[in-house]
Amino acid sequence: MPLKSDLTSAMKEAMRAKEKARLGAIRLMLSEIKRVEVDERISINDQRVLSILDKMVKQRRDSINQYQSAGRQELADIEISEINIIKEFLPTSLTNEEIHAMVSSAITESGAESMKDMGKVMNIIRPKMQGRADAGLVSGLVKNELNK
């Protein structure tokens, strides 16, 4: 579990440097990981940690939209800074060209021909793109390709 230990090390560094915002975001990540481990009575691997962090980014994006529509930019700024901290622990994002190539290869690999086969395609893509691309964007691309 290198990713989980990286988070713990980063938390200690943030404590020493007295970086309150960074420390808070890292503690949120570790507490969410711990919650999943306790709820499911398992020790999670890096792949699952990535899915948890990815979900946390998505939740914060939703919150940003809500705060901005309510005129609460100061709260949206806090969420944006948390996203930036979470992204430090996610793998580098894929480019649009890489995403399109992966979608095309997954469609070919699964033999998908219509929207009924979207689940097969997404099951192939999801592990490869976890934490590296927005799932909503990827599913939109898959839909477009399957509707051609």
CNS distance restraints for C-alpha pairs under 8 A (distance, minus, plus):
assign (resid   1 and name CA) (resid   5 and name CA) 6.47 0.50 0.50
assign (resid   1 and name CA) (resid  44 and name CA) 7.82 0.50 0.50
assign (resid   1 and name CA) (resid  45 and name CA) 5.80 0.50 0.50
assign (resid   1 and name CA) (resid  46 and name CA) 5.83 0.50 0.50
assign (resid   2 and name CA) (resid   6 and name CA) 5.98 0.50 0.50
assign (resid   2 and name CA) (resid  46 and name CA) 7.19 0.50 0.50
assign (resid   3 and name CA) (resid   7 and name CA) 6.29 0.50 0.50
assign (resid   3 and name CA) (resid  46 and name CA) 5.97 0.50 0.50
assign (resid   3 and name CA) (resid  49 and name CA) 7.39 0.50 0.50
assign (resid   3 and name CA) (resid  89 and name CA) 7.50 0.50 0.50
assign (resid   4 and name CA) (resid   8 and name CA) 6.40 0.50 0.50
assign (resid   4 and name CA) (resid  30 and name CA) 7.64 0.50 0.50
assign (resid   4 and name CA) (resid  46 and name CA) 7.41 0.50 0.50
assign (resid   4 and name CA) (resid  49 and name CA) 7.41 0.50 0.50
assign (resid   5 and name CA) (resid   9 and name CA) 6.15 0.50 0.50
assign (resid   6 and name CA) (resid  10 and name CA) 6.07 0.50 0.50
assign (resid   7 and name CA) (resid  11 and name CA) 6.10 0.50 0.50
assign (resid   7 and name CA) (resid  26 and name CA) 6.68 0.50 0.50
assign (resid   7 and name CA) (resid  30 and name CA) 7.12 0.50 0.50
assign (resid   7 and name CA) (resid  89 and name CA) 7.76 0.50 0.50
assign (resid   8 and name CA) (resid  12 and name CA) 6.41 0.50 0.50
assign (resid   8 and name CA) (resid  30 and name CA) 7.67 0.50 0.50
assign (resid   9 and name CA) (resid  13 and name CA) 6.29 0.50 0.50
assign (resid  10 and name CA) (resid  14 and name CA) 6.09 0.50 0.50
assign (resid  10 and name CA) (resid  26 and name CA) 7.50 0.50 0.50
assign (resid  11 and name CA) (resid  15 and name CA) 6.21 0.50 0.50
assign (resid  11 and name CA) (resid  23 and name CA) 5.76 0.50 0.50
assign (resid  11 and name CA) (resid  26 and name CA) 6.00 0.50 0.50
assign (resid  11 and name CA) (resid  27 and name CA) 7.04 0.50 0.50
assign (resid  12 and name CA) (resid  16 and name CA) 6.29 0.50 0.50
assign (resid  13 and name CA) (resid  17 and name CA) 6.11 0.50 0.50
assign (resid  14 and name CA) (resid  18 and name CA) 5.83 0.50 0.50
assign (resid  14 and name CA) (resid  19 and name CA) 5.19 0.50 0.50
assign (resid  14 and name CA) (resid  20 and name CA) 7.37 0.50 0.50
assign (resid  14 and name CA) (resid  22 and name CA) 6.39 0.50 0.50
assign (resid  14 and name CA) (resid  23 and name CA) 5.31 0.50 0.50
assign (resid  15 and name CA) (resid  19 and name CA) 6.51 0.50 0.50
assign (resid  15 and name CA) (resid  20 and name CA) 7.67 0.50 0.50
assign (resid  15 and name CA) (resid  23 and name CA) 6.47 0.50 0.50
assign (resid  18 and name CA) (resid  23 and name CA) 7.98 0.50 0.50
assign (resid  19 and name CA) (resid  23 and name CA) 5.98 0.50 0.50
assign (resid  20 and name CA) (resid  24 and name CA) 6.02 0.50 0.50
assign (resid  21 and name CA) (resid  25 and name CA) 6.35 0.50 0.50
assign (resid  21 and name CA) (resid  82 and name CA) 7.91 0.50 0.50
assign (resid  22 and name CA) (resid  26 and name CA) 6.19 0.50 0.50
assign (resid  22 and name CA) (resid  82 and name CA) 7.63 0.50 0.50
assign (resid  22 and name CA) (resid  85 and name CA) 6.72 0.50 0.50
assign (resid  23 and name CA) (resid  27 and name CA) 6.07 0.50 0.50
assign (resid  24 and name CA) (resid  28 and name CA) 6.22 0.50 0.50
assign (resid  25 and name CA) (resid  29 and name CA) 6.42 0.50 0.50
assign (resid  25 and name CA) (resid  82 and name CA) 5.73 0.50 0.50
assign (resid  25 and name CA) (resid  85 and name CA) 6.86 0.50 0.50
assign (resid  25 and name CA) (resid  86 and name CA) 7.35 0.50 0.50
assign (resid  26 and name CA) (resid  30 and name CA) 6.24 0.50 0.50
assign (resid  26 and name CA) (resid  85 and name CA) 7.69 0.50 0.50
assign (resid  26 and name CA) (resid  86 and name CA) 7.58 0.50 0.50
assign (resid  27 and name CA) (resid  31 and name CA) 5.95 0.50 0.50
assign (resid  28 and name CA) (resid  32 and name CA) 6.16 0.50 0.50
assign (resid  29 and name CA) (resid  33 and name CA) 6.30 0.50 0.50
assign (resid  29 and name CA) (resid  53 and name CA) 6.98 0.50 0.50
assign (resid  29 and name CA) (resid  56 and name CA) 7.98 0.50 0.50
assign (resid  29 and name CA) (resid  86 and name CA) 7.75 0.50 0.50
assign (resid  30 and name CA) (resid  34 and name CA) 6.09 0.50 0.50
assign (resid  31 and name CA) (resid  35 and name CA) 5.98 0.50 0.50
assign (resid  32 and name CA) (resid  36 and name CA) 6.35 0.50 0.50
assign (resid  32 and name CA) (resid  52 and name CA) 7.53 0.50 0.50
assign (resid  33 and name CA) (resid  37 and name CA) 6.31 0.50 0.50
assign (resid  33 and name CA) (resid  44 and name CA) 7.99 0.50 0.50
assign (resid  33 and name CA) (resid  49 and name CA) 6.78 0.50 0.50
assign (resid  33 and name CA) (resid  52 and name CA) 7.07 0.50 0.50
assign (resid  34 and name CA) (resid  38 and name CA) 6.09 0.50 0.50
assign (resid  35 and name CA) (resid  39 and name CA) 5.93 0.50 0.50
assign (resid  36 and name CA) (resid  40 and name CA) 5.93 0.50 0.50
assign (resid  36 and name CA) (resid  41 and name CA) 7.88 0.50 0.50
assign (resid  37 and name CA) (resid  41 and name CA) 5.36 0.50 0.50
assign (resid  37 and name CA) (resid  42 and name CA) 5.03 0.50 0.50
assign (resid  37 and name CA) (resid  43 and name CA) 5.67 0.50 0.50
assign (resid  37 and name CA) (resid  44 and name CA) 6.47 0.50 0.50
assign (resid  38 and name CA) (resid  42 and name CA) 6.96 0.50 0.50
assign (resid  44 and name CA) (resid  48 and name CA) 6.00 0.50 0.50
assign (resid  44 and name CA) (resid  49 and name CA) 6.85 0.50 0.50
assign (resid  45 and name CA) (resid  49 and name CA) 6.35 0.50 0.50
assign (resid  46 and name CA) (resid  50 and name CA) 6.14 0.50 0.50
assign (resid  47 and name CA) (resid  51 and name CA) 6.45 0.50 0.50
assign (resid  47 and name CA) (resid 130 and name CA) 7.71 0.50 0.50
assign (resid  48 and name CA) (resid  52 and name CA) 6.26 0.50 0.50
assign (resid  49 and name CA) (resid  53 and name CA) 6.20 0.50 0.50
assign (resid  50 and name CA) (resid  54 and name CA) 5.96 0.50 0.50
assign (resid  50 and name CA) (resid  90 and name CA) 6.67 0.50 0.50
assign (resid  50 and name CA) (resid 130 and name CA) 6.56 0.50 0.50
assign (resid  50 and name CA) (resid 131 and name CA) 5.70 0.50 0.50
assign (resid  51 and name CA) (resid  55 and name CA) 6.12 0.50 0.50
assign (resid  51 and name CA) (resid 130 and name CA) 6.30 0.50 0.50
assign (resid  51 and name CA) (resid 131 and name CA) 6.52 0.50 0.50
assign (resid  52 and name CA) (resid  56 and name CA) 6.27 0.50 0.50
assign (resid  53 and name CA) (resid  57 and name CA) 6.34 0.50 0.50
assign (resid  53 and name CA) (resid  86 and name CA) 6.74 0.50 0.50
assign (resid  53 and name CA) (resid  90 and name CA) 7.44 0.50 0.50
assign (resid  53 and name CA) (resid 131 and name CA) 7.38 0.50 0.50
assign (resid  54 and name CA) (resid  58 and name CA) 6.38 0.50 0.50
assign (resid  54 and name CA) (resid  90 and name CA) 7.88 0.50 0.50
assign (resid  54 and name CA) (resid 130 and name CA) 7.38 0.50 0.50
assign (resid  54 and name CA) (resid 131 and name CA) 5.24 0.50 0.50
assign (resid  55 and name CA) (resid  59 and name CA) 6.21 0.50 0.50
assign (resid  56 and name CA) (resid  60 and name CA) 6.27 0.50 0.50
assign (resid  57 and name CA) (resid  61 and name CA) 6.25 0.50 0.50
assign (resid  57 and name CA) (resid  83 and name CA) 5.68 0.50 0.50
assign (resid  57 and name CA) (resid  86 and name CA) 7.10 0.50 0.50
assign (resid  57 and name CA) (resid  87 and name CA) 7.90 0.50 0.50
assign (resid  58 and name CA) (resid  62 and name CA) 6.36 0.50 0.50
assign (resid  59 and name CA) (resid  63 and name CA) 6.28 0.50 0.50
assign (resid  60 and name CA) (resid  64 and name CA) 6.09 0.50 0.50
assign (resid  60 and name CA) (resid  79 and name CA) 5.72 0.50 0.50
assign (resid  60 and name CA) (resid  80 and name CA) 7.49 0.50 0.50
assign (resid  60 and name CA) (resid  82 and name CA) 7.87 0.50 0.50
assign (resid  60 and name CA) (resid  83 and name CA) 6.81 0.50 0.50
assign (resid  61 and name CA) (resid  65 and name CA) 6.43 0.50 0.50
assign (resid  61 and name CA) (resid  79 and name CA) 7.62 0.50 0.50
assign (resid  61 and name CA) (resid  80 and name CA) 7.88 0.50 0.50
assign (resid  62 and name CA) (resid  66 and name CA) 6.41 0.50 0.50
assign (resid  63 and name CA) (resid  67 and name CA) 6.03 0.50 0.50
assign (resid  63 and name CA) (resid  76 and name CA) 7.21 0.50 0.50
assign (resid  63 and name CA) (resid  79 and name CA) 7.28 0.50 0.50
assign (resid  64 and name CA) (resid  68 and name CA) 6.00 0.50 0.50
assign (resid  64 and name CA) (resid  75 and name CA) 7.71 0.50 0.50
assign (resid  64 and name CA) (resid  76 and name CA) 4.72 0.50 0.50
assign (resid  64 and name CA) (resid  77 and name CA) 7.88 0.50 0.50
assign (resid  64 and name CA) (resid  79 and name CA) 6.34 0.50 0.50
assign (resid  64 and name CA) (resid  80 and name CA) 7.31 0.50 0.50
assign (resid  65 and name CA) (resid  69 and name CA) 6.13 0.50 0.50
assign (resid  65 and name CA) (resid  76 and name CA) 7.81 0.50 0.50
assign (resid  66 and name CA) (resid  70 and name CA) 6.22 0.50 0.50
assign (resid  67 and name CA) (resid  71 and name CA) 6.17 0.50 0.50
assign (resid  67 and name CA) (resid  72 and name CA) 4.97 0.50 0.50
assign (resid  67 and name CA) (resid  73 and name CA) 6.42 0.50 0.50
assign (resid  67 and name CA) (resid  75 and name CA) 6.46 0.50 0.50
assign (resid  67 and name CA) (resid  76 and name CA) 5.57 0.50 0.50
assign (resid  68 and name CA) (resid  72 and name CA) 5.59 0.50 0.50
assign (resid  68 and name CA) (resid  73 and name CA) 5.62 0.50 0.50
assign (resid  68 and name CA) (resid  76 and name CA) 6.40 0.50 0.50
assign (resid  72 and name CA) (resid  76 and name CA) 6.53 0.50 0.50
assign (resid  73 and name CA) (resid  77 and name CA) 6.06 0.50 0.50
assign (resid  74 and name CA) (resid  78 and name CA) 6.61 0.50 0.50
assign (resid  75 and name CA) (resid  79 and name CA) 6.54 0.50 0.50
assign (resid  76 and name CA) (resid  80 and name CA) 6.19 0.50 0.50
assign (resid  77 and name CA) (resid  81 and name CA) 6.24 0.50 0.50
assign (resid  78 and name CA) (resid  82 and name CA) 6.32 0.50 0.50
assign (resid  79 and name CA) (resid  83 and name CA) 6.23 0.50 0.50
assign (resid  80 and name CA) (resid  84 and name CA) 6.36 0.50 0.50
assign (resid  81 and name CA) (resid  85 and name CA) 6.38 0.50 0.50
assign (resid  82 and name CA) (resid  86 and name CA) 6.15 0.50 0.50
assign (resid  83 and name CA) (resid  87 and name CA) 6.03 0.50 0.50
assign (resid  84 and name CA) (resid  88 and name CA) 6.61 0.50 0.50
assign (resid  85 and name CA) (resid  89 and name CA) 7.53 0.50 0.50
assign (resid  86 and name CA) (resid  90 and name CA) 6.92 0.50 0.50
assign (resid  87 and name CA) (resid  91 and name CA) 7.76 0.50 0.50
assign (resid  90 and name CA) (resid 131 and name CA) 5.76 0.50 0.50
assign (resid  90 and name CA) (resid 132 and name CA) 7.07 0.50 0.50
assign (resid  91 and name CA) (resid 131 and name CA) 6.41 0.50 0.50
assign (resid  91 and name CA) (resid 132 and name CA) 5.86 0.50 0.50
assign (resid  92 and name CA) (resid 132 and name CA) 6.03 0.50 0.50
assign (resid  93 and name CA) (resid 131 and name CA) 7.61 0.50 0.50
assign (resid  93 and name CA) (resid 132 and name CA) 4.33 0.50 0.50
assign (resid  93 and name CA) (resid 133 and name CA) 5.90 0.50 0.50
assign (resid  94 and name CA) (resid  98 and name CA) 5.97 0.50 0.50
assign (resid  94 and name CA) (resid  99 and name CA) 6.36 0.50 0.50
assign (resid  94 and name CA) (resid 129 and name CA) 7.92 0.50 0.50
assign (resid  94 and name CA) (resid 132 and name CA) 5.67 0.50 0.50
assign (resid  94 and name CA) (resid 133 and name CA) 6.04 0.50 0.50
assign (resid  95 and name CA) (resid  99 and name CA) 6.29 0.50 0.50
assign (resid  96 and name CA) (resid 100 and name CA) 6.13 0.50 0.50
assign (resid  97 and name CA) (resid 101 and name CA) 6.15 0.50 0.50
assign (resid  98 and name CA) (resid 102 and name CA) 6.16 0.50 0.50
assign (resid  99 and name CA) (resid 103 and name CA) 6.14 0.50 0.50
assign (resid  99 and name CA) (resid 133 and name CA) 7.82 0.50 0.50
assign (resid  99 and name CA) (resid 138 and name CA) 7.32 0.50 0.50
assign (resid 100 and name CA) (resid 104 and name CA) 6.16 0.50 0.50
assign (resid 100 and name CA) (resid 141 and name CA) 7.55 0.50 0.50
assign (resid 101 and name CA) (resid 105 and name CA) 6.14 0.50 0.50
assign (resid 102 and name CA) (resid 106 and name CA) 6.00 0.50 0.50
assign (resid 102 and name CA) (resid 125 and name CA) 7.05 0.50 0.50
assign (resid 103 and name CA) (resid 107 and name CA) 6.16 0.50 0.50
assign (resid 103 and name CA) (resid 121 and name CA) 7.75 0.50 0.50
assign (resid 103 and name CA) (resid 125 and name CA) 6.98 0.50 0.50
assign (resid 103 and name CA) (resid 138 and name CA) 7.71 0.50 0.50
assign (resid 103 and name CA) (resid 141 and name CA) 7.44 0.50 0.50
assign (resid 103 and name CA) (resid 142 and name CA) 6.38 0.50 0.50
assign (resid 104 and name CA) (resid 108 and name CA) 6.26 0.50 0.50
assign (resid 104 and name CA) (resid 145 and name CA) 7.94 0.50 0.50
assign (resid 105 and name CA) (resid 109 and name CA) 5.94 0.50 0.50
assign (resid 106 and name CA) (resid 110 and name CA) 5.97 0.50 0.50
assign (resid 106 and name CA) (resid 121 and name CA) 5.61 0.50 0.50
assign (resid 106 and name CA) (resid 124 and name CA) 6.11 0.50 0.50
assign (resid 106 and name CA) (resid 125 and name CA) 6.42 0.50 0.50
assign (resid 107 and name CA) (resid 111 and name CA) 5.92 0.50 0.50
assign (resid 107 and name CA) (resid 112 and name CA) 5.37 0.50 0.50
assign (resid 107 and name CA) (resid 121 and name CA) 5.71 0.50 0.50
assign (resid 108 and name CA) (resid 112 and name CA) 6.83 0.50 0.50
assign (resid 110 and name CA) (resid 120 and name CA) 6.35 0.50 0.50
assign (resid 110 and name CA) (resid 121 and name CA) 6.11 0.50 0.50
assign (resid 110 and name CA) (resid 124 and name CA) 7.81 0.50 0.50
assign (resid 112 and name CA) (resid 117 and name CA) 5.17 0.50 0.50
assign (resid 112 and name CA) (resid 118 and name CA) 7.21 0.50 0.50
assign (resid 112 and name CA) (resid 120 and name CA) 7.47 0.50 0.50
assign (resid 112 and name CA) (resid 121 and name CA) 7.03 0.50 0.50
assign (resid 112 and name CA) (resid 146 and name CA) 7.52 0.50 0.50
assign (resid 113 and name CA) (resid 117 and name CA) 6.66 0.50 0.50
assign (resid 113 and name CA) (resid 146 and name CA) 6.43 0.50 0.50
assign (resid 114 and name CA) (resid 118 and name CA) 7.31 0.50 0.50
assign (resid 114 and name CA) (resid 146 and name CA) 5.32 0.50 0.50
assign (resid 114 and name CA) (resid 147 and name CA) 6.72 0.50 0.50
assign (resid 115 and name CA) (resid 143 and name CA) 6.82 0.50 0.50
assign (resid 115 and name CA) (resid 146 and name CA) 5.84 0.50 0.50
assign (resid 115 and name CA) (resid 147 and name CA) 6.91 0.50 0.50
assign (resid 117 and name CA) (resid 121 and name CA) 6.64 0.50 0.50
assign (resid 118 and name CA) (resid 122 and name CA) 6.14 0.50 0.50
assign (resid 118 and name CA) (resid 142 and name CA) 7.09 0.50 0.50
assign (resid 118 and name CA) (resid 143 and name CA) 7.31 0.50 0.50
assign (resid 118 and name CA) (resid 146 and name CA) 7.66 0.50 0.50
assign (resid 119 and name CA) (resid 123 and name CA) 6.06 0.50 0.50
assign (resid 120 and name CA) (resid 124 and name CA) 6.54 0.50 0.50
assign (resid 121 and name CA) (resid 125 and name CA) 6.29 0.50 0.50
assign (resid 121 and name CA) (resid 142 and name CA) 7.67 0.50 0.50
assign (resid 122 and name CA) (resid 126 and name CA) 5.65 0.50 0.50
assign (resid 122 and name CA) (resid 139 and name CA) 7.28 0.50 0.50
assign (resid 122 and name CA) (resid 142 and name CA) 7.93 0.50 0.50
assign (resid 123 and name CA) (resid 127 and name CA) 7.38 0.50 0.50
assign (resid 124 and name CA) (resid 128 and name CA) 7.53 0.50 0.50
assign (resid 125 and name CA) (resid 129 and name CA) 6.21 0.50 0.50
assign (resid 126 and name CA) (resid 130 and name CA) 5.79 0.50 0.50
assign (resid 126 and name CA) (resid 135 and name CA) 7.89 0.50 0.50
assign (resid 129 and name CA) (resid 133 and name CA) 5.76 0.50 0.50
assign (resid 133 and name CA) (resid 137 and name CA) 7.65 0.50 0.50
assign (resid 133 and name CA) (resid 138 and name CA) 7.26 0.50 0.50
assign (resid 134 and name CA) (resid 138 and name CA) 6.38 0.50 0.50
assign (resid 135 and name CA) (resid 139 and name CA) 6.06 0.50 0.50
assign (resid 136 and name CA) (resid 140 and name CA) 6.16 0.50 0.50
assign (resid 137 and name CA) (resid 141 and name CA) 6.32 0.50 0.50
assign (resid 138 and name CA) (resid 142 and name CA) 6.24 0.50 0.50
assign (resid 139 and name CA) (resid 143 and name CA) 6.14 0.50 0.50
assign (resid 140 and name CA) (resid 144 and name CA) 6.23 0.50 0.50
assign (resid 141 and name CA) (resid 145 and name CA) 6.20 0.50 0.50
assign (resid 142 and name CA) (resid 146 and name CA) 6.09 0.50 0.50
assign (resid 143 and name CA) (resid 147 and name CA) 6.04 0.50 0.50
assign (resid 144 and name CA) (resid 148 and name CA) 6.56 0.50 0.50
